[in-house]
Amino acid sequence: MNADIAIVGAGIAGASLAAMVGTGATVVLIEAESHPGYHSTGRSAAFWSESYGGPLVQPLTTASRAWLEDKGFLHPRGCIHIADDAGMSALDGLADEMVQARVEHHWLDRAALEAAIPGLRPDFAVGLSEPTCRDIDVGGLHGDFLARARRAGATLLTDAAVGGIARADGEWRIGTRAGDVRARFLVNAAGAWADDIADMAGAARLGITPYRRTIAQLVTDPLAAAAMPLVMDALGRFYFKPEAGGRLWLSPHDETAVVPHDVAAEELDVAIAIDRFEQAVDWRVVRRERAWAGLRSFAPDRLPVYGFDPRLPDFFWFAGQGGFGIQTAPAAAMIGAALLLGETLPEPVAGIDAERYAPARFAL
């Protein structure tokens, strides 16, 4: 199969990039699993927060907002960041970042916290509201990107694990379980496997490391109110949010470095999450219904990597999107498509300095 661009990985990164490339080039999406988004995209906590990921990720999140809202993928939620005495410095630092980024926020006193989060223990005396936080329809968004790519003529190969990559006569030759692909440009959107794909292609590894993140679905007493905001601990010890039917999604906000594989929740991480939750609120955990884990992949500086490899011709990095890949997907893909096609950045991302995300920042 021949194409202008071969994209390895059809999760949110690869799918969004293929959609934004559109009819600007012929595209083949190469996905190792039987369906796209299996390892990370499909296991997201499904929220959009301008403060999440830090000040250098925030411009990507903010630039994605209008696109996501216009297409109906964001829904009201709100977020409250809480802190006990140990977390006050972190909460103050977060407030400073919000001021600098012009992210809407409001300080909450104890009475306001009690009204928003019934049963919150007295140790948490102050909070920071982030009212612009939204739930995000991850499945709908990912499916929309795949549909847009398909309508533009992209081909999706599934069950197509890459077995070898070679470069000859000015093109890439990618051997997959579903057949061989030839393309001028090779895009590395392989998430947790990004450095492995780089190895196959002869590029230097960037140190992109996958981390396990755990989420448990609980039934609590009282049941989680549907209108309750996302609650995040300022020290990153836990977060929780309501889900359909009064269920609660709870994470210990863990980041455990792992080799890339099909991760599952560890019982210890679930137990830690529940213990931290019960120290924060006086709710009773009635039962754990299920638990799962996903992979979040970070470059060493925890910023995403978009752009051509500085040493390897026509090898394009689109990886390292951490836990913010979904909420930044539209803006990231606009930047990636423009760089890949040699075009100027479109208006929604024109004010973003794409060089800060270039792989050349790791070159010795």
C-alpha positions in Angstrom: 0.0 0.0 0.0 1.3 3.4 -0.9 0.6 6.8 0.7 2.1 10.2 1.2 2.0 9.8 5.0 2.1 6.7 7.2 1.0 7.3 10.8 1.9 4.6 13.3 -0.8 4.7 16.0 -4.5 5.4 15.6 -5.3 6.6 19.2 -6.3 10.2 19.7 -2.9 11.4 18.5 -2.8 9.6 15.2 -6.5 9.9 14.5 -6.6 13.7 15.2 -3.5 14.3 13.0 -5.0 12.3 10.1 -8.2 14.2 10.4 -6.5 17.6 10.4 -4.3 16.6 7.4 -7.6 15.9 5.7 -7.3 15.9 1.9 -3.9 17.6 2.0 -2.2 14.3 1.6 -3.0 10.6 1.3 -2.7 8.9 4.7 -2.5 5.4 6.1 -3.2 4.9 9.8 -1.4 1.8 11.2 -2.9 0.4 14.4 -1.4 -2.6 16.2 -4.7 -3.5 18.0 -8.0 -4.7 16.7 -9.6 -1.3 17.4 -8.0 2.1 17.8 -7.6 3.8 21.2 -7.3 0.6 23.2 -4.4 1.5 25.6 -4.7 5.1 26.5 -7.5 7.0 24.7 -10.2 4.5 25.7 -9.1 4.6 29.4 -9.2 8.3 30.0 -10.7 10.0 33.1 -12.6 12.2 30.5 -12.2 15.7 31.7 -10.9 18.9 30.1 -9.1 21.3 32.4 -7.1 24.4 31.4 -4.9 24.1 34.4 -4.0 20.5 33.8 -0.5 19.8 32.5 1.1 23.1 33.5 1.6 26.5 31.9 3.3 25.2 28.7 0.5 22.8 28.0 -2.3 25.3 28.9 -2.1 27.2 25.5 -2.8 24.0 23.7 -5.8 23.2 25.9 -7.2 26.7 25.6 -6.8 26.7 21.9 -8.7 23.4 21.6 -11.7 24.7 23.6 -13.7 26.4 20.8 -13.3 23.5 18.4 -14.4 21.0 21.1 -17.4 23.2 22.2 -18.6 23.9 18.7 -18.8 20.2 18.0 -20.5 19.3 21.2 -17.7 17.3 22.9 -17.6 19.3 26.1 -20.2 19.3 28.9 -20.4 21.3 32.1 -18.6 19.9 35.2 -16.4 22.4 37.0 -13.5 21.5 39.2 -12.5 22.3 42.8 -8.8 22.0 43.8 -8.6 21.3 47.5 -5.7 21.5 50.0 -5.0 20.6 53.6 -2.1 22.4 55.4 0.5 20.3 53.6 -1.0 21.3 50.2 -1.4 25.0 50.7 1.8 26.0 49.0 0.9 23.8 46.0 -2.6 25.4 45.8 -1.1 28.9 46.0 1.3 28.0 43.1 -1.6 26.7 41.0 -3.5 29.9 41.6 -0.4 31.9 40.5 -0.3 29.8 37.3 -4.0 30.4 36.6 -3.5 34.2 37.0 -0.6 34.1 34.5 -2.6 32.0 32.0 -5.8 34.0 32.6 -7.7 30.8 33.6 -10.9 31.7 35.4 -10.7 30.7 39.1 -12.2 31.7 42.4 -11.1 31.1 46.0 -13.6 29.1 48.2 -13.9 29.3 51.9 -14.9 26.4 54.1 -18.6 27.1 53.8 -18.5 27.1 50.1 -16.5 23.8 50.1 -19.0 22.1 52.3 -21.8 23.2 50.0 -20.1 21.8 46.9 -18.5 18.7 48.5 -20.7 17.4 51.3 -18.8 15.4 53.9 -15.4 17.0 53.1 -13.3 16.6 56.2 -12.3 19.7 58.2 -8.6 19.4 57.3 -9.5 20.8 53.9 -10.3 24.4 54.8 -9.8 26.2 51.5 -10.3 25.4 47.9 -9.8 26.9 44.4 -12.7 26.7 41.9 -12.0 26.2 38.2 -15.5 26.7 36.7 -14.4 26.3 33.1 -13.5 22.6 33.7 -15.6 20.3 31.5 -16.4 16.6 31.0 -15.2 15.5 27.6 -16.8 12.9 25.4 -13.6 10.9 24.6 -15.2 8.1 22.6 -17.2 10.6 20.6 -14.2 12.8 19.9 -12.0 9.9 18.9 -14.7 8.4 16.7 -15.2 11.8 15.0 -11.5 12.2 14.2 -11.5 8.7 12.7 -14.6 9.5 10.6 -13.1 12.8 9.4 -9.9 11.0 8.4 -11.9 8.3 6.6 -14.0 10.8 4.7 -10.8 12.6 3.6 -9.6 9.3 2.1 -7.4 7.9 4.9 -7.0 4.2 5.2 -7.1 2.5 8.6 -5.2 -0.7 9.1 -5.9 -2.6 12.3 -4.2 -5.7 13.7 -1.2 -4.2 12.0 1.6 -4.3 14.5 4.8 -2.9 13.0 7.5 -5.6 12.5 10.1 -3.6 10.7 10.9 -0.2 9.2 13.4 0.6 6.5 14.2 3.6 4.4 15.2 3.3 0.7 15.0 5.4 -2.4 13.6 8.4 -0.5 10.6 6.6 1.1 9.7 4.7 4.2 8.9 1.0 4.0 6.9 -0.2 7.0 6.3 -3.9 7.4 3.1 -4.7 9.4 1.1 -7.8 10.3 -1.6 -6.5 7.8 0.8 -5.9 4.9 3.5 -3.6 3.8 3.1 0.2 3.6 5.3 2.7 1.6 5.2 6.4 2.3 7.2 9.5 1.9 6.6 10.6 5.5 6.6 8.4 8.6 4.7 9.8 11.6 5.5 8.3 15.0 2.2 8.6 17.0 2.7 5.3 18.8 2.2 6.7 22.3 3.9 4.4 24.9 5.7 2.6 22.0 7.1 5.8 20.4 10.7 5.1 21.3 10.4 1.5 20.1 9.2 2.8 16.7 12.1 5.3 16.7 14.5 2.4 17.3 13.0 0.5 14.3 13.3 3.5 12.1 16.9 4.3 13.1 16.1 7.5 15.0 17.5 8.4 18.5 15.2 7.6 21.4 13.8 10.7 23.1 13.3 9.0 26.5 9.5 8.9 26.2 8.4 6.9 29.2 4.9 5.3 29.8 3.4 5.6 33.2 0.5 3.6 34.6 -2.5 5.6 35.9 -5.3 3.9 37.8 -9.0 4.6 38.1 -11.6 2.7 40.1 -15.4 2.9 39.8 -17.1 2.9 43.2 -20.5 2.9 44.8 -20.5 5.2 47.8 -22.8 6.2 50.6 -23.9 8.8 50.0 -24.1 8.3 46.2 -22.1 10.8 44.2 -24.4 13.7 43.2 -24.5 14.2 39.4 -23.8 17.9 39.7 -20.7 17.5 42.0 -17.6 19.0 40.4 -14.4 17.1 39.7 -12.3 17.3 42.9 -8.5 17.4 42.7 -6.1 17.3 45.6 -3.5 20.1 45.2 -0.7 17.7 46.1 -1.7 15.2 43.4 -2.7 12.5 45.9 -6.1 11.8 44.4 -9.0 13.0 42.3 -12.6 12.0 41.9 -15.6 12.8 39.9 -19.2 11.6 39.6 -20.4 9.3 36.8 -23.7 8.0 35.6 -26.0 6.3 38.1 -24.4 7.9 41.2 -21.1 6.1 40.6 -17.8 7.7 41.5 -14.6 7.6 39.5 -11.5 7.7 41.8 -7.8 7.8 41.0 -4.8 7.9 43.3 -3.2 10.2 40.7 -0.5 7.6 40.4 2.4 7.6 37.9 4.3 4.3 37.9 6.9 4.0 35.1 6.3 0.7 33.2 7.4 -1.0 30.0 4.7 -0.5 27.4 2.1 -3.2 27.6 -1.6 -3.8 28.2 -1.6 -2.5 31.8 -4.2 -3.5 34.4 -5.0 -1.9 37.8 -2.9 -3.0 40.7 -4.8 -3.9 43.9 -2.4 -1.8 46.0 -3.0 1.3 43.9 -6.8 0.9 44.2 -6.4 0.4 48.0 -4.3 3.6 48.2 -6.9 5.5 46.3 -9.7 4.4 48.6 -7.7 5.2 51.7 -6.9 8.7 50.5 -10.5 9.2 49.5 -11.7 8.2 53.0 -9.3 10.5 54.6 -10.7 13.4 52.5 -14.4 12.8 52.9 -16.6 11.0 55.5 -18.3 8.9 52.8 -18.4 5.1 53.0 -17.3 3.0 50.1 -20.0 0.4 49.6 -18.3 -1.5 46.9 -15.8 -1.4 44.1 -17.4 -2.2 40.8 -14.4 -2.2 38.5 -10.9 -0.8 38.2 -8.7 -0.2 35.2 -5.4 1.4 34.3 -4.1 3.3 31.2 -0.8 4.5 29.9 0.3 8.1 29.9 3.6 8.8 28.0 5.8 11.7 28.8 9.0 13.1 27.3 11.7 13.9 29.9 10.5 17.6 30.2 6.9 16.5 30.3 6.0 18.5 27.2 4.6 16.9 24.0 6.8 16.4 21.0 5.6 17.6 17.6 7.9 18.0 14.5 10.4 16.5 12.2 13.4 14.6 13.7 16.5 16.8 13.4 18.6 13.9 12.1 16.4 11.5 10.3 14.7 12.7 7.0 10.9 12.7 6.8 10.5 11.1 10.3 7.9 13.1 12.2 7.3 12.9 16.0 3.8 13.3 17.3 4.1 11.8 20.8 4.7 12.4 24.5 1.2 13.7 25.1 1.0 12.6 28.7 -2.4 12.8 30.4 -3.4 15.9 28.3 -3.5 14.4 24.8 -7.2 14.3 24.6 -8.0 17.8 25.9 -5.3 19.3 23.6 -6.0 17.1 20.6 -7.5 19.7 18.2 -4.8 22.3 18.7 -2.0 19.7 18.7 -3.3 18.2 15.4 -3.6 21.6 13.8 0.0 22.3 14.7 1.1 18.8 13.6 -0.7 19.0 10.3 0.7 22.4 9.4 4.3 21.3 10.3 3.9 18.1 8.4 2.5 19.7 5.3 4.8 22.8 5.4 1.9 25.2 5.9 1.5 28.2 8.2 -0.2 27.6 11.5 -4.0 28.1 11.3 -5.6 30.9 13.2 -6.7 29.0 16.3 -3.0 28.1 17.1 -1.2 30.9 15.3 -0.1 32.5 18.6 1.5 29.3 19.9 5.2 28.9 19.6 5.5 25.4 18.1 9.2 25.4 18.5 8.9 24.7 22.2 7.5 21.3 21.3 10.1 20.4 18.6 12.1 17.2 19.0 15.2 19.2 18.2 15.2 20.4 21.8 16.6 17.0 22.8 19.4 17.0 20.2 22.9 17.0 21.7 
